[in-house]
């Protein structure tokens, strides 16, 4: 059925989200997009609070990576976010 295949696909998406690992560093999927000129322009147009939140997540992820650490599980970004 269509509903069952939709739930199955959603399960695959959640699995991939967690398997990718960026959520363990507190990053959102959009934080990991390759910055082409169009993406750079979109980032430039972000409201200041969203831009600052993004920069905080990226800096924290870089710091964690340098220390070979991940965030505590309760701080991981969730698929639903």
BAGUGU-976514 format. One record per residue: residue in three letters; y, z, x of N, C-alpha, C in turn; residue number from 1. Coordinates in nm, 4 decimals, decimal comma. Each point is the difference from the previous one (the first is absolute). Example, Ala and Ser with C-alpha at 12.3 -4.5 7.8 and 13.67 -1.06 7.14 Angstrom:
REM residues 2
+-----+----------+----------+----------+----------+----------+----------+----------+----------+----------+-----+
: res :       ny :       nz :       nx :      cay :      caz :      cax :       cy :       cz :       cx :   n :
+-----+----------+----------+----------+----------+----------+----------+----------+----------+----------+-----+
: ALA :  -0,5690 :   0,7800 :   1,3190 :   0,1190 :   0,0000 :  -0,0890 :   0,1200 :   0,0000 :   0,0900 :   1 :
: SER :   0,1050 :  -0,0720 :  -0,0350 :   0,1190 :   0,0060 :   0,0820 :   0,1090 :   0,0730 :  -0,0770 :   2 :
+-----+----------+----------+----------+----------+----------+----------+----------+----------+----------+-----+
END
This chain:
REM residues 81
+-----+----------+----------+----------+----------+----------+----------+----------+----------+----------+-----+
: res :       ny :       nz :       nx :      cay :      caz :      cax :       cy :       cz :       cx :   n :
+-----+----------+----------+----------+----------+----------+----------+----------+----------+----------+-----+
: UNK :  -0,1186 :   0,0000 :   0,0835 :   0,1186 :   0,0000 :  -0,0835 :   0,1256 :   0,0000 :   0,0884 :   1 :
: UNK :   0,1084 :  -0,0392 :  -0,0606 :   0,1270 :  -0,0080 :   0,0732 :   0,0462 :   0,1390 :   0,0434 :   2 :
: UNK :  -0,0153 :   0,0986 :  -0,0880 :   0,0433 :   0,1362 :   0,0336 :  -0,0795 :   0,0556 :   0,1173 :   3 :
: UNK :  -0,1306 :  -0,0247 :  -0,0001 :  -0,0846 :   0,0498 :   0,1088 :   0,0365 :  -0,0665 :   0,1317 :   4 :
: UNK :   0,0254 :  -0,1308 :  -0,0027 :   0,0361 :  -0,0686 :   0,1243 :   0,1376 :   0,0449 :   0,0481 :   5 :
: UNK :   0,0891 :   0,0329 :  -0,0921 :   0,1314 :   0,0518 :   0,0379 :  -0,0101 :   0,1350 :   0,0675 :   6 :
: UNK :  -0,0871 :   0,0868 :  -0,0541 :  -0,0212 :   0,1321 :   0,0613 :  -0,0649 :  -0,0147 :   0,1369 :   7 :
: UNK :  -0,0931 :  -0,0944 :   0,0109 :  -0,0667 :  -0,0241 :   0,1275 :   0,1016 :  -0,0459 :   0,1043 :   8 :
: UNK :   0,0855 :  -0,0955 :  -0,0382 :   0,1020 :  -0,0507 :   0,0916 :   0,0979 :   0,1111 :   0,0397 :   9 :
: UNK :   0,0366 :   0,0839 :  -0,0947 :   0,0897 :   0,1119 :   0,0299 :  -0,0661 :   0,0961 :   0,0988 :  10 :
: UNK :  -0,1293 :   0,0219 :  -0,0155 :  -0,0736 :   0,0848 :   0,0938 :   0,0004 :  -0,0575 :   0,1404 :  11 :
: UNK :  -0,0161 :  -0,1317 :   0,0105 :   0,0043 :  -0,0675 :   0,1304 :   0,1386 :   0,0148 :   0,0624 :  12 :
: UNK :   0,1033 :  -0,0164 :  -0,0812 :   0,1376 :   0,0145 :   0,0509 :   0,0238 :   0,1405 :   0,0551 :  13 :
: UNK :  -0,0436 :   0,1017 :  -0,0737 :   0,0177 :   0,1385 :   0,0456 :  -0,0796 :   0,0249 :   0,1280 :  14 :
: UNK :  -0,1218 :  -0,0523 :   0,0055 :  -0,0814 :   0,0170 :   0,1204 :   0,0706 :  -0,0625 :   0,1202 :  15 :
: UNK :   0,0497 :  -0,1233 :  -0,0159 :   0,0675 :  -0,0685 :   0,1106 :   0,1258 :   0,0759 :   0,0415 :  16 :
: UNK :   0,0749 :   0,0490 :  -0,0963 :   0,1220 :   0,0758 :   0,0287 :  -0,0321 :   0,1178 :   0,0914 :  17 :
: UNK :  -0,1051 :   0,0729 :  -0,0332 :  -0,0388 :   0,1153 :   0,0819 :  -0,0624 :  -0,0424 :   0,1322 :  18 :
: UNK :  -0,0760 :  -0,1092 :   0,0003 :  -0,0656 :  -0,0461 :   0,1230 :   0,1017 :  -0,0518 :   0,1015 :  19 :
: UNK :   0,1121 :  -0,0555 :  -0,0479 :   0,1011 :  -0,0550 :   0,0907 :   0,0585 :   0,1086 :   0,0907 :  20 :
: UNK :   0,0111 :   0,1219 :  -0,0503 :   0,0398 :   0,1132 :   0,0827 :   0,1481 :   0,0310 :   0,0061 :  21 :
: UNK :   0,0862 :  -0,0909 :  -0,0431 :   0,1433 :   0,0275 :   0,0114 :   0,0414 :   0,1180 :  -0,0867 :  22 :
: UNK :  -0,0732 :   0,0239 :  -0,1082 :   0,0347 :   0,1125 :  -0,0871 :  -0,0212 :   0,1345 :   0,0698 :  23 :
: UNK :  -0,0893 :   0,0037 :   0,0979 :  -0,0268 :   0,1242 :   0,0732 :   0,1156 :   0,0364 :   0,0927 :  24 :
: UNK :   0,0877 :  -0,0971 :   0,0229 :   0,1200 :   0,0225 :   0,0812 :   0,1233 :   0,0196 :  -0,0873 :  25 :
: UNK :  -0,0189 :  -0,0035 :  -0,1327 :   0,1111 :   0,0175 :  -0,0921 :   0,0764 :  -0,1271 :  -0,0293 :  26 :
: UNK :  -0,0540 :  -0,1144 :   0,0425 :   0,0671 :  -0,1274 :  -0,0244 :  -0,0364 :  -0,0555 :  -0,1375 :  27 :
: UNK :   0,0895 :  -0,0795 :  -0,0540 :  -0,0293 :  -0,0763 :  -0,1206 :  -0,0373 :  -0,1414 :   0,0443 :  28 :
: UNK :  -0,0675 :  -0,0721 :  -0,0880 :  -0,0452 :  -0,1341 :   0,0363 :   0,1183 :  -0,0871 :   0,0430 :  29 :
: UNK :   0,1106 :   0,0087 :  -0,0705 :   0,1161 :  -0,0833 :   0,0336 :   0,0577 :   0,0319 :   0,1380 :  30 :
: UNK :  -0,0256 :   0,1197 :   0,0509 :   0,0471 :   0,0366 :   0,1340 :  -0,0734 :  -0,0779 :   0,1084 :  31 :
: UNK :  -0,1135 :  -0,0591 :  -0,0339 :  -0,0839 :  -0,0675 :   0,0994 :   0,0161 :  -0,1518 :  -0,0006 :  32 :
: UNK :   0,0853 :  -0,0528 :  -0,0869 :   0,0193 :  -0,1450 :  -0,0096 :   0,0704 :  -0,0515 :   0,1256 :  33 :
: UNK :  -0,0497 :  -0,1116 :   0,0536 :   0,0629 :  -0,0627 :   0,1169 :   0,1441 :  -0,0370 :  -0,0344 :  34 :
: UNK :   0,0931 :   0,0341 :   0,0847 :   0,1420 :  -0,0192 :  -0,0279 :   0,0478 :  -0,1396 :   0,0379 :  35 :
: UNK :  -0,0162 :  -0,0925 :  -0,0930 :   0,0578 :  -0,1333 :   0,0147 :   0,1493 :   0,0109 :  -0,0302 :  36 :
: UNK :   0,0731 :  -0,1090 :   0,0149 :   0,1432 :   0,0027 :  -0,0308 :   0,0244 :   0,0400 :  -0,1455 :  37 :
: UNK :  -0,0832 :  -0,0516 :  -0,0925 :   0,0158 :   0,0348 :  -0,1415 :  -0,0260 :   0,1483 :  -0,0241 :  38 :
: UNK :  -0,1019 :   0,0534 :   0,0638 :  -0,0316 :   0,1425 :  -0,0158 :   0,1121 :   0,0848 :   0,0596 :  39 :
: UNK :   0,0520 :  -0,0394 :   0,1152 :   0,1111 :   0,0736 :   0,0612 :   0,1209 :   0,0028 :  -0,0927 :  40 :
: UNK :   0,0271 :  -0,1118 :  -0,0663 :   0,1123 :  -0,0055 :  -0,0938 :  -0,0262 :   0,0908 :  -0,1203 :  41 :
: UNK :  -0,1222 :  -0,0001 :  -0,0498 :  -0,0344 :   0,0878 :  -0,1126 :   0,0157 :   0,1468 :   0,0399 :  42 :
: UNK :  -0,0412 :   0,0339 :   0,1201 :   0,0140 :   0,1378 :   0,0491 :   0,1475 :   0,0366 :   0,0122 :  43 :
: UNK :   0,0797 :  -0,0940 :   0,0482 :   0,1442 :   0,0242 :   0,0144 :   0,0643 :   0,0291 :  -0,1362 :  44 :
: UNK :  -0,0529 :  -0,0616 :  -0,1056 :   0,0562 :   0,0162 :  -0,1342 :  -0,0510 :   0,1236 :  -0,0741 :  45 :
: UNK :  -0,0925 :   0,0725 :   0,0594 :  -0,0509 :   0,1202 :  -0,0661 :   0,1118 :   0,1013 :  -0,0206 :  46 :
: UNK :  -0,0054 :   0,0757 :  -0,1092 :   0,0939 :   0,1119 :  -0,0134 :  -0,0192 :   0,0958 :   0,1180 :  47 :
: UNK :   0,1067 :   0,0671 :   0,0385 :  -0,0027 :   0,0834 :   0,1203 :  -0,1120 :   0,1035 :  -0,0028 :  48 :
: UNK :  -0,0225 :   0,0634 :  -0,1156 :  -0,1038 :   0,1037 :  -0,0054 :  -0,1390 :  -0,0592 :   0,0225 :  49 :
: UNK :  -0,0283 :  -0,1186 :  -0,0532 :  -0,1302 :  -0,0637 :   0,0212 :  -0,0158 :  -0,0451 :   0,1448 :  50 :
: UNK :   0,1078 :  -0,0508 :   0,0576 :  -0,0034 :  -0,0401 :   0,1408 :  -0,0278 :   0,1217 :   0,0894 :  51 :
: UNK :   0,0698 :   0,1104 :  -0,0274 :  -0,0196 :   0,1217 :   0,0801 :  -0,1416 :   0,0548 :  -0,0158 :  52 :
: UNK :  -0,0526 :  -0,0023 :  -0,1224 :  -0,1382 :   0,0450 :  -0,0230 :  -0,0977 :  -0,0856 :   0,0793 :  53 :
: UNK :   0,0221 :  -0,1302 :  -0,0010 :  -0,0876 :  -0,0932 :   0,0721 :   0,0048 :   0,0275 :   0,1503 :  54 :
: UNK :   0,1198 :   0,0169 :   0,0532 :   0,0134 :   0,0258 :   0,1434 :  -0,0659 :   0,1331 :   0,0386 :  55 :
: UNK :   0,0128 :   0,1011 :  -0,0858 :  -0,0652 :   0,1280 :   0,0270 :  -0,1514 :  -0,0175 :   0,0071 :  56 :
: UNK :  -0,0576 :  -0,0733 :  -0,0979 :  -0,1452 :  -0,0215 :  -0,0013 :  -0,0461 :  -0,0736 :   0,1247 :  57 :
: UNK :   0,0751 :  -0,1013 :   0,0410 :  -0,0384 :  -0,0789 :   0,1175 :   0,0098 :   0,0845 :   0,1271 :  58 :
: UNK :   0,1091 :   0,0750 :   0,0162 :   0,0155 :   0,0851 :   0,1193 :  -0,1078 :   0,1078 :   0,0054 :  59 :
: UNK :  -0,0304 :   0,0601 :  -0,1152 :  -0,1053 :   0,1020 :  -0,0040 :  -0,1347 :  -0,0616 :   0,0364 :  60 :
: UNK :  -0,0288 :  -0,1202 :  -0,0510 :  -0,1266 :  -0,0673 :   0,0306 :  -0,0103 :  -0,0321 :   0,1488 :  61 :
: UNK :   0,1093 :  -0,0450 :   0,0603 :  -0,0008 :  -0,0277 :   0,1441 :  -0,0265 :   0,1272 :   0,0797 :  62 :
: UNK :   0,0640 :   0,1097 :  -0,0401 :  -0,0208 :   0,1275 :   0,0685 :  -0,1456 :   0,0456 :  -0,0129 :  63 :
: UNK :  -0,0556 :  -0,0092 :  -0,1202 :  -0,1401 :   0,0388 :  -0,0205 :  -0,0939 :  -0,0870 :   0,0828 :  64 :
: UNK :   0,0284 :  -0,1290 :   0,0041 :  -0,0844 :  -0,0927 :   0,0754 :   0,0024 :   0,0339 :   0,1485 :  65 :
: UNK :   0,1179 :   0,0293 :   0,0527 :   0,0111 :   0,0351 :   0,1419 :  -0,0795 :   0,1267 :   0,0331 :  66 :
: UNK :  -0,0088 :   0,0915 :  -0,0984 :  -0,0728 :   0,1251 :   0,0219 :  -0,1458 :  -0,0089 :  -0,0467 :  67 :
: UNK :  -0,0424 :  -0,1193 :  -0,0416 :  -0,1373 :  -0,0217 :  -0,0492 :  -0,0346 :   0,0976 :  -0,1118 :  68 :
: UNK :   0,0922 :   0,0109 :  -0,0967 :  -0,0183 :   0,0914 :  -0,1122 :   0,0213 :  -0,0736 :  -0,1309 :  69 :
: UNK :  -0,0440 :   0,0626 :  -0,1089 :   0,0316 :  -0,0476 :  -0,1342 :   0,0562 :   0,1181 :  -0,0780 :  70 :
: UNK :   0,0602 :  -0,0297 :  -0,1141 :   0,0551 :   0,1053 :  -0,0848 :  -0,1120 :   0,0774 :  -0,0685 :  71 :
: UNK :   0,0294 :   0,1228 :  -0,0440 :  -0,0972 :   0,0697 :  -0,0847 :  -0,0236 :  -0,0829 :  -0,1271 :  72 :
: UNK :  -0,1206 :   0,0031 :  -0,0529 :  -0,0376 :  -0,0874 :  -0,1115 :   0,0958 :   0,0105 :  -0,1187 :  73 :
: UNK :   0,0523 :   0,1184 :  -0,0275 :   0,0901 :   0,0146 :  -0,1154 :   0,1327 :  -0,0733 :   0,0214 :  74 :
: UNK :   0,0300 :  -0,0432 :   0,1221 :   0,1236 :  -0,0736 :   0,0277 :  -0,0218 :  -0,1509 :   0,0107 :  75 :
: UNK :  -0,1242 :  -0,0463 :  -0,0104 :  -0,0261 :  -0,1438 :   0,0052 :   0,0671 :  -0,0670 :  -0,1190 :  76 :
: UNK :   0,0521 :  -0,1209 :   0,0193 :   0,0541 :  -0,0737 :  -0,1132 :  -0,1157 :  -0,0428 :  -0,0889 :  77 :
: UNK :   0,0232 :   0,0059 :  -0,1298 :  -0,1031 :  -0,0306 :  -0,0986 :   0,0110 :  -0,1461 :  -0,0434 :  78 :
: UNK :  -0,1107 :  -0,0574 :  -0,0388 :  -0,0035 :  -0,1380 :  -0,0488 :   0,0977 :  -0,0175 :  -0,1165 :  79 :
: UNK :   0,0096 :   0,0995 :  -0,0842 :   0,0842 :  -0,0086 :  -0,1195 :   0,1486 :  -0,0018 :   0,0337 :  80 :
: UNK :   0,0376 :   0,0441 :   0,1202 :   0,1411 :   0,0026 :   0,0394 :   0,0459 :  -0,1386 :   0,0358 :  81 :
+-----+----------+----------+----------+----------+----------+----------+----------+----------+----------+-----+
END
